[in-house]
Amino acid sequence: MATDRINGSFLTAEEERKQSLKRAGELKQRIADYLAARDSIPCGREWADRIDAHKSKLLQLLGGTEDDWRNWRWQMKNRITEVELLARFVGLARQTIRDIERVSRQYRWAISPYYAAVMAAGGVGGPIWRQAVPSAAEITDSHGSFDPMAERLTAPAPGITRRYPDRLIINVTNQCAMYCRHCQRRRNIGEIDRHQPRRVLEAALDYIRANPEIRDVLITGGDALLLSDATLDWLLGELHRIEHVEIKRLGTRTPVTLPQRITPELCAILDKYPPIYINSQFNHPLEVTPEAAAACSQLVKAGAVLGNQAVLLKGVNNDPHVMKKLNHELLRVRVRPYYLFHAKAVRGTSHFITSVDEGLAIMEKLRGYTSGLAVPTYIINAPGGYGKTPVLPPYVLEHSPDKLILRTWENRIIPYPNG
Ligand SMILES: *Cc1c(COP(=O)(O)O)cnc(C)c1O
């Protein structure tokens, strides 16, 4: 008789198999709700044909060719910034047109044709639309401040934000391929696109050279990959030569909003200065299109390590199933979910802000239910620029010098010795 000691009892092989099958049945139940929801969640891979149909229509409206579409400079030049064009593309109610016009007097907007095609597939008012098109809620919002992170008070040198002991941000541009309606730095998004002048970047580099504890430099903006190839080559090269800079990071939404930017020429530059970590911001599975996948694949081949920093946004991704599908789609294209940010109280964005409970409920439905690789860290940025603070559903219910009470992902309560 095959026996093993489990919880003090002896089981036959047959009994073991029976228990295992029972457990497998339970686990199957745990995923049933997701499987029922999954296929009706829009997804860039599954909806590629629909996106293509909108692309054809937009190319016709803009008088562009397939070659134009693949050219990121053409995409940038042809960003949609006029409500008339948007209305001709998707058809808009008179009131919506008036709202967009009203908001655009105060806040700028621009959408790359590529992202507009993805957006049209998701529909007017859909999850991509909310991220890209101005809403009247932006100007009626009286909550929040323009700089809740007090970035102006954490700038020890021009172009630099330093909030941590060993790493900092260089802010290289205010330009983006699409101006997110939930942008936390909308105060920097003026009427004109402006890259930092070379002397500001030089001053930032001088600061890094003079502070040998800085081992991690994050280039961001705006969108770091909207710099020219020549400027990126120069800046990455300068950082590469600083011995104490161990890793370079780029913050960019171009894989989401302008995947055409990821050219062989750009990849050849990135390949010269390892190690490079690139964090993007995919917020919805519809954004993970074949074009986005191709861009990620090229970046990976150039040696970059890819991560995602999603933002929890009401009406976009504040749903456990949507978030799970997003993270699964990202892992398929070799992007590791890194952070899920709780939306900050930035003026003009409060219509996006969820409760922290909603974020916790999403995290609760990820851990254990899916690959650990698909579980980002949920982060609240401490007001005042005091740093990213992780928040987690409670898995340690009690904690004393000799004992912990743990709660498993399935809500089993388990005492555990503290050492
Ligand atoms: C987010 C951020 C970083 C990077 O933080 P990690 O947790 O290391 O990803 C660095 N500096 C500033 C100012 C930041 O806001």
The ligand as an SDF file (V2000), in Angstrom:
LIG
                    3D

 15 15  0  0  0  0  0  0  0  0999 V2000
    8.9330   56.6840  -10.1590 C   0  0  0  0  0  0  0  0  0  0  0  0
   10.1980   57.3920   -9.9660 C   0  0  0  0  0  0  0  0  0  0  0  0
   11.4180   56.7240  -10.0220 C   0  0  0  0  0  0  0  0  0  0  0  0
   11.5290   55.2360  -10.2860 C   0  0  0  0  0  0  0  0  0  0  0  0
   10.9800   54.5080   -9.2460 O   0  0  0  0  0  0  0  0  0  0  0  0
   11.0850   52.9200   -9.2110 P   0  0  0  0  0  0  0  0  0  0  0  0
   10.2170   52.5150   -8.0710 O   0  0  0  0  0  0  0  0  0  0  0  0
   12.5330   52.5950   -9.0130 O   0  0  0  0  0  0  0  0  0  0  0  0
   10.5930   52.4090  -10.5300 O   0  0  0  0  0  0  0  0  0  0  0  0
   12.5620   57.4520   -9.7850 C   0  0  0  0  0  0  0  0  0  0  0  0
   12.5040   58.7700   -9.5230 N   0  0  0  0  0  0  0  0  0  0  0  0
   11.3480   59.4360   -9.4610 C   0  0  0  0  0  0  0  0  0  0  0  0
   11.3710   60.8870   -9.1460 C   0  0  0  0  0  0  0  0  0  0  0  0
   10.1560   58.7800   -9.6670 C   0  0  0  0  0  0  0  0  0  0  0  0
    8.9940   59.4450   -9.6030 O   0  0  0  0  0  0  0  0  0  0  0  0
  1  2  1  0
  2  3  1  0
  2 14  2  0
  3  4  1  0
  3 10  2  0
  4  5  1  0
  5  6  1  0
  6  7  2  0
  6  8  1  0
  6  9  1  0
 10 11  1  0
 11 12  2  0
 12 13  1  0
 12 14  1  0
 14 15  1  0
M  END
$$$$
